[in-house]
Amino acid sequence: MNAVLESSDVDCHPVSAPDYIPVAQLCEIQLQRLQTVVTRAWQQVELFRSRMQERSLAPQEIRSLEDIRKLPFTAKSDLRDTYPFGLFASPMKDVVRLHVSSGTTGKPIVVAYTKQDVDVWTSVMVRCLAGCGLHHGDIVQVAYGYGLFTGGLGAHYGAEALGATVVPTSGGNADRQIMLMKDFGVTAICCTPTYFLHLIDRAAELGVELKELPLRAGVFGAEPWTESMRKHIESMSRIEAFDIYGLSEIIGPGVGCECRYHQGLHIFEDHFYPEIVDPVTGEPLPDGNEGELVLTTLSKQAMPMVRYRTRDITMILPGRCECGRTLRRIDRIGRRSDDMLIIRGVNIFPSQVEAALLQVEGTLPHYQIVLTREHGLDEMEVQVEVTQQMFTDKIGALQGLHDRLQGALDHVLGIRVRVALVEAYTIVRSEGKAKRVIDRRMS
Amino acid sequence: MKIHQISLFVENKPGHIVAPARLLAKEGVDIRALYLADTQQYGILRMIVSDWEKAARTLETHGFVVKVTDVLAIFVPDRPGGLADVLEALDGSGINIEYMYAFSDVRGDQAILIFRFADMDAAIARLQAAGINPLASEELLK
């Protein structure tokens, strides 16, 4: 039997060595890689070259890391507009993998990897998992979707390279997920936090006590989630829940991850250079200020991204993490600049709705926000599924629940919204990212 | 003496009662009594069925949220005053009726009252003291 590893032992994992590189040396590597990637994009990507020329800027003018601010931004719309291969910087014969991310509107976006890109991706995923205290001997269930979505394969390659035993369940079929988790003695799971909540519910229905299983860690990402969700997950399943960050446009999962101190997410800065900018003006913001995360891929070959606007709102946390890593950290991402809903002129984030629901029930029921426009006025309805725990067969008690939800939402949001109690399982379950908002205002 | 009643949460929309009714029919479960308590938005479908365990299991496996609640069933003569006699037996006891419903057999001369009391055991004791015996489930479902 393996002895239980203390967190201090785990942090000495050899694959984590680059996480502790001295800052001066890290900056040197970053500058050198930035210059290489800018030159490559200039030579190979027409859109990038023309934007540089508009600014009368040449790659040689990037002489320090601060000079990154001179470079033009890349937006998600650029990927869509150049669909499918317009931003590739490698000939197709050198591309070993394509992934596709569904855009919210219209065309999807395509991302490409050379062999080296896949290796870099694997190496950062290994560092993520090692930072979460996973190691050779762990049995890792990868319940992110496999396929065009980067989540499944990214986590898979990383866990395998770490030396763990990988159970590639992909998403879906919760009963089988729970059966295999139990039968195989799975020790860690990678999936979206919403999907794990679903597994918690389903395990309870099946009479499987997650707390009694060997499962000890969950690496959750692909969507924003809250501290209260973490508390709920950890208390219901007795695991340590880690937040992992990534996006296909940059590489997939593995751009950043929490360590065992859970004080923000370390960005693998030797490959991804983070900046925070004002989401409206694009001006860089100092550490400790909240703004939009902008990332530059420092080593990507097939599809270099220069100053990519992630739309994720966070800040770079000042100071060094207690774990000793020199890598800078970003705060957990609670919202995206394009998640913000404007209802009758009031800014609302779905995370606020979540906080209100948690406050009432202590657990997070399945919910959905439906926006409509009636007589020129925005209406917001929060649909909440009635679960076994919430259901009572007395109308008065259900009405009381309804009123408590209404009160909490009114209080948190500051505007009047409609609350609708709906039947269980009527809100569509997602295997990838939860679709929390249905906006019918424009239809 | 207590009868198992099953309750379902249903949205108040056309067609939402068909699915559970059809499921029970397929399983050969007979609905002996049914009451729908509703608000504008949703309702609670309360049923007394020939096999409550089978009914609850079937509905749950099809994704319904089901609650099993104990209720009392009382036979009363189907004539003016039948209900009043039972209620009077509870008068002054402070026992609260959470809800009740009734149905009568058109061919017979008896009506059946279904009660959910806040304190079921106190209600049973009080009724029995007044000579009213709640039905056992075999009597109700035979």
Contacts between the chains, C-beta under 8 A, distances in Angstrom:
chain1	res1	chain2	res2	distance
A	386	B	9	4.7
A	386	B	42	7.9
A	386	B	65	5.7
A	387	B	65	6.4
A	388	B	65	5.4
A	388	B	66	7.9
A	388	B	67	7.8
A	391	B	7	7.8
A	391	B	9	5.3
A	391	B	65	4.8
A	391	B	67	5.5
A	392	B	67	6.8
A	393	B	5	7.8
A	393	B	7	3.5
A	393	B	44	5.3
A	393	B	46	6.3
A	393	B	67	5.0
A	393	B	69	5.2
A	393	B	116	7.9
A	394	B	44	7.8
A	394	B	98	5.8
A	394	B	99	7.0
A	395	B	37	5.0
A	395	B	38	7.9
A	395	B	39	6.4
A	395	B	44	6.2
A	395	B	99	7.9
A	398	B	9	7.8
A	398	B	39	7.9
A	398	B	42	7.2
A	398	B	44	7.2
A	399	B	39	6.8
A	402	B	41	8.0
A	420	B	41	6.2
A	421	B	9	7.5
A	421	B	11	7.9
A	421	B	41	6.8
A	421	B	42	5.4
A	422	B	11	5.9
A	422	B	42	7.9
A	423	B	9	6.1
A	423	B	10	6.6
A	423	B	11	5.5
A	423	B	16	7.5
A	423	B	64	7.4
A	423	B	65	7.2
A	424	B	9	7.4
A	424	B	63	5.9
A	424	B	64	6.9
A	424	B	65	4.6
A	425	B	63	4.1
A	426	B	11	7.7
